[in-house]
Amino acid sequence: MRSPEQVALELPVAGPTSRILAYAIDATLMIALSIGLLALVIWALPIAEWLIDLLDRAADELVGDESGDPGLGNAGLLLIALYIGLQLVIEIFYFVFFEVFWRGSSPGKRALGLGVVGENGLPVSFTASLVRNLLRAVDILPLSYLTGLVTMLVAEPTRRLGDIAAGTIVIRYDRGRPVAPLEVAPADAEHVPFTREQMDRVGATERQLLRQTLRRVEYLDVEDARRLSARSARALADRIGADAPDDDDARDWLRALHAAISRR
């Protein structure tokens, strides 16, 4: 894809296996929520019975039938319907909440390093998240998300029906490789002597500038590396109270400073 600035970006799309594992984690958490909800329903049973009894009596008065015996089973049916409805709410808004407020990742997706984004790479919106999760009712058919799985296997990139309708994709937040440490040659420290006072002025900001410069110049052409090294060397020399080197010697001066810091 391309950003609005026309910069090419590559988004690694998550495959079916990692998405299934992420959903398994989320399903476990939703089951725990449902168990808690069931406990709440049982706790609220006396209130529900009282409400049903009150409604039955009001209905009997309206029709003039005093023989009706409010059944406690009505309360159970009402609460079962309420429980099923709340389960659907949990199934939908569990994902909507986390996708909107937690960088597109539910707990299961975050554990697997996944996240939902728009097709343009921007964070998923509330509307898009709501659409993709409402269509879980279709993806789950005929059972166990079979429709969603088949769609992910044939769609390009890997998307279920909810993703296609909402214009979203599930990507991997791959971690980059650790940066290799900068090498220090024995001759680097001998190139330029630094006083103790100068070294004492080197703080975290100076170290960061020094390391970033030495890493970047490895990937620049000769002239760009020369200009960057000279610019950073002048800034660092001014900070520590040292004489700035010539532009041609700036890179060696930076390596000498890094070697001196590393050996402290």
QUIDA-V120550 format. One record per pair of residues at least 24 apart in sequence whose ideal C-beta (glycine too) atoms are under 7 Angstrom apart, sorted by the first residue. I is the first residue (numbers start at 1). GAP is how many residues later the second one is. Records with the same first field share a line. If there is no record, write none. Layout:
I->GAP ; GAP
This chain:
1->119 ; 120
3->118
9->112
11->110 ; 158 ; 160
12->159 ; 160 ; 162
13->144 ; 145 ; 156 ; 158
14->100 ; 144 ; 156 ; 157 ; 158
15->143
16->133 ; 136 ; 137 ; 142
18->94 ; 96
19->95 ; 151
21->91
22->86 ; 87 ; 89 ; 90 ; 92
23->85
25->82 ; 83 ; 86
26->80 ; 81 ; 82
29->78
30->60 ; 61 ; 64
33->57
34->53 ; 56
37->46 ; 49
38->45
41->38 ; 42
45->30 ; 34
48->27 ; 30 ; 31
49->26
52->26
91->45
92->41 ; 42
95->38
96->33 ; 34 ; 37
99->25 ; 30
100->24 ; 26 ; 29
113->59 ; 60
114->56 ; 57 ; 58
115->56 ; 58
116->52 ; 54
117->51 ; 52 ; 54
118->49 ; 50
119->48 ; 49 ; 50
124->44
128->38 ; 39 ; 40
131->31 ; 34 ; 35
132->30 ; 31 ; 33 ; 34 ; 36
133->29
135->26 ; 27 ; 30
136->26
182->29 ; 32 ; 76
184->74 ; 75 ; 78
188->67 ; 68 ; 71
189->67 ; 70 ; 71 ; 74
191->61 ; 65
192->61 ; 64
194->48 ; 63 ; 66
198->42 ; 43 ; 44
199->61 ; 65
201->38 ; 39 ; 40
202->38 ; 59
206->30 ; 33
207->54
209->26 ; 27
210->26 ; 44 ; 47 ; 48
213->41
214->40 ; 41 ; 44
217->34
225->26
229->25
